[in-house]
Amino acid sequence: MKKRVDPELLASLEMFQDLDLRPEFLPALREGMDQMRPPTMVDEAISLTEEVIAGPDANPLRLRIYRPKSNNETLPVLYWIHGGGYILGSVEDNDDLCMKFVKDAGCVVVSVDYRLAPENPYPAPIEDCYTGLKWVADNAESLNIDSNRIGVAGASAGGGLTAALTLLARDRKYPSLCFQMPLYPMIDDRNHTPSTHEIKEGMVWNQKTNEAGWKMYLGDLYGTENIPSYAAPARAEDYSNLPYTYTCVGQLDPFRSETLTYVTKLAEAGVDIEFHLYPGAYHGFEGLSPNAALSVRALNEYVNAVKIAFNRDSKVNV
């Protein structure tokens, strides 16, 4: 498998230690990830603030807000959801990417610090994400954002929550979304596709770690056929009336097969969609090897997708 990895991406992959996702090891793993994260260097052109709002279970819910200092216009907003297999990660993880969206795509970004499993299994994380999104829409005027141009995005489990949140907003009929960008999304709890069987170990994320993540996220629901589409969007039966979508996946990512199926179902439901399959790319490649040519290209394509979405005719909003 490693022979198929893009040569520029290989060194970072070789350095990555396989994750042991047993629940008893999670606190130490999370602490280690926090310590390894470099301090945020806020771009001088960007204002970074935080809001703590009441979550769905009266829990404190932290939102991180990035906006350009020099632009007082009413701007579109991208609601960002971090990844981490539903069990890891933090709102600080994607500061650089969120600032890149602000500078290069000309938007406000709001990032949500949702609760994590297994301490808070489904539906806590998705309900946190919905509560934060609703707050953004409810406060559009005071935030000086355009309520007709709200997009949702995230990678990996954040991509899964993006896909789920888009379904939830459609079915609850609020707020209206013009765009979703679930990047290599974690959307199929069954973990039984050609690509998950192909990538059983290593490669950053694999069939083994995927099983651990889904078990902790779904709790007592795991292994049953009673999984709601808001937990695992691959189980949805109706993909109609969803917003313009951009997604991608690496060819060596265990989520390749479920993403391909998702893209096909969206297209067949009449959803406008752009999709990229990156050869030689494993899960989260652009985060591990940000300077590789393929990573730079992918990141630029994420930004361009946001630009395109926010400049589309508002009549396509759902």
N, C-alpha and C positions, 0 to 999 in steps of 0.2 A: 504493500500500500504506500509506504513512504517513497518508493521510487516514482510514484505518480505525483508527488507534491511539487509544486512550483519551487525551483531551486532557491529563490529569494525568500521563501517562506519556511524553508526547512530548518534553518538554524534555531529559530525561535521555538519551533515544534520540538526539536531535540532537547531543549532546555526545560520544557514544560513537564512538571511532575504530575503523574496521574492523580486524580482526586479520589480520596477515600471519603465517601459521603455517608458513612454511618452516622446516625443522629447524634451519638455521643461525641463525635469529633467535630460537629458543626461549630460550636462556640469558638474553639481554638482556630478553626479554619477561617471563620469570619474575622476574628481578631487579627490573624496574620494578614489577611487581605487588606484590612484597614491600615495596618502598619506599612504595608508595601506600597500603598497608593501615594504617589507624590503629592505634596501640597498644591492646592489650586492656585495657579497664577492667573488672576483675573485680568483680562485684556483691558487696557485703559479706556477703550472705546465702549465698553460694555458695563452696564449696571447689573450687579448681582444682588438680589434681595431674597428674603425668605418669608413665607407666611406659614403659620401653624393654624389649621382649621379643625373643626370637630369632625372626626371620622364617623363612619356609619354605626359604630358601636360605642360612640362617645370617646373613641380613642383619639389622641392627638395625631394629626396627619400633616406632615411637613411637605411644603411645596417650595421648590427652588425656581426663582423667576429671573430670566436673563433677558435684557432688552438693550437696544442701542441707546447710548446717552444722547447722541446728537439728533435723533429723529423723534419729533413730537407728533408725527402723523399717526393716524389710526392704522395699526398694522395687523396682518394675519398672525395667528398663534399656532405653534406646533406643541402639542402635549406629548412629552417624552416619558417613556416607561423603561427603566433599566432592566437588564437581564440578570441571570444567575440561577437558572433552573428552578425558579420559584422559591428557592431556599437560601440563596446567597445574594450579595450585591447591595448597593446603597445609592442614594440619590446623588452622591458626589462622584460616582464612577465615571460619568460621561460628561464632565464639565467641559473638556476641550471640544468634544463634538457638539455639544449644545451651543457653545460660543461660536463655533464655526457656522452653524445654521443661522445664528443671529447676524453675523457679519456678512456671510456670502449669500444667504437667501432672503435677507431683509425682513425678518420676522421676529416676534417675541417667542421665547421658548419657556414653557412651564414643565418642570420635571417633578414627578411624584415619588415620595418615599413610602411606598405601600408596605404593609406588614408581610412578613415572610412565614412560610411553612417550615417545619412541622408545627411550630408553636401556634401558628394562625393558618390553618389549612383553608382550602376552598370552602366558602365563597369570600373569605375576608380580603384576600389580595385584590380580586376583581372589583369588589364593592368599594374598597378604598380608591381604586383607580376611577371608578364611576363618580364617587363623591367629589374627588378632586376636579374631574372634568366638568361636572355640573357647576362647581364653584367658579371655574374659569368662565363658563358661559353666562352664569348669573351675574358675574361682576365685569362683564365685557366693557361697560361704559367707564367704570373707575379704572380698569386696567388699560383703557384706551386701545382695545383690540377690536377687530372686525368680527362680529359674531357670525357672519356669513362665510368666514374663511378660517375655520377651525380644523386642524389636522391632528391625527394621532399617529405616533410612531414609537418603535422600540425594536430591540434585537433579541433573538433567542427566546427566553421566557418572556422578555419584554415584548417581543413580536407576537408571542402567543396571547399575552394580555391585550395587545393592540387589536388583534383579530377578534378576540372575545368582546372587548369593549365596544368595537364598532357594531357587532351584532346586538349588544345590549342597548346601545344608544338608539339604534334603529327600532328595536322592539319596544323600548320605553318612550319612543317618539321625542327624545330630547337628550342632548342637544343635536342640532343639525351639523353633520360633518361633511366637509368637502373632499377629504383625503384621508387615506390610511397608508402607512408604510411599515408593515410587519416584516422585518429583515430576518431571514433564515429562522422562521418562527417555530416554536415548540408547541405544536397544536394537536398531536395525536398520542393519546395515553396508551394506545394498544401496543406501541413499540414493536410492531411486527410487519415491517416493510422491507423491501429489498435492500435499501440503504442502511437500515439499522442492523440487519443481519450481516451486511458487508463490513460494517464498522463496529465490531464487538468490543474493542478495547483501544486504548490510546487515542490519538487524534483529537485531544482536548476534551471532546464530549463524544460519548459512544453509547452503545446499547445498554451497558451496565450502569453508567452514571445516569442515563435517561430513565431507566427503571427506578433508580433510587429517588430521583427528583419527583417523578409522578406519584410514587407511593406516598411520599411525604406531603405533596400538595393535595392529593385527593383524599387522604386519610381512609376512612371506612368505605368510601365509594370505590376505592381502587379495586380493579379486577371484576367489577360488576358491569352490567350493561345499562346502568342507570346514570351514566355520566352526562350531565347537561352540556350543551354546546357552548355555554358561557364558561365552562371549565376546560373543555377540549374542543376547540372550534372545528376540528376535522370531523366531528360527529354531527355538525349542522346539516340539516336537510334542505334549508332554504337560504341561498346566498343572494337572492335578488335584492334590489334597492339598496345596495351597499355603495359607498363612494368610490371615486377614482382611486386605484390602488397601484402602488409600486412595491415589488418584492424581489428578493434575490436569494441565492443559496450557493454554497460551494459544492462542487461535484463530489468532494470527499467528506461531506458533512452527513451525519446520520439523518438529518432532517430533509435531505434531498428529495426522497420519494414523496413524503407527505406535502412538501412545498409544491412539487410538480402537480400532484393531485388537486391541491387547493387552487392553484392557478387555473387549471383546467375547469374546475367547477365554477370559479368566479367568471371566467370568460363565457362559459355556457349559460350562466345566469344573466348575461348581458352587462356585466360590470366591466368598465374600461380598465385595462390593466397593462402595466409594463413589467416585464420579468427578465432577470439576468441570471444565467447559470455560469459560475466561474470555474473553469477547469483548473485542477491543481490546487484548489483551495479547500482547507479544512474549516471546522467550526470556529468562528470568531477570529479568522485569520487577520483581518485588518486591525484588530486590537493588539494582537501579539506582534505583528510585523508591520507597523504603521508606515514605514518608509519604503517598503517594497513597492515596485511599480504597480502590481495588481491591487494592492491595498490603496494606494493613492488614487488609482482609477475608480475603485469602488466607492471610496469616500466622496470623491467629486461627483459621482453619479447619484449618491444619496442626496447631496446638496442640490444638484440640478433637478432631481425629482421633486423636491420640496418647492423649488422655484416654479417649475412648470405647473404643479398642482395649484399653487396660490395665484397663478396668473390665468388659470382657465376661466372660461365664461361662468359666471355665478349661476347660470341657469342649470348647470349640471349638478348643483348641490341637491342632496336628498333630505 
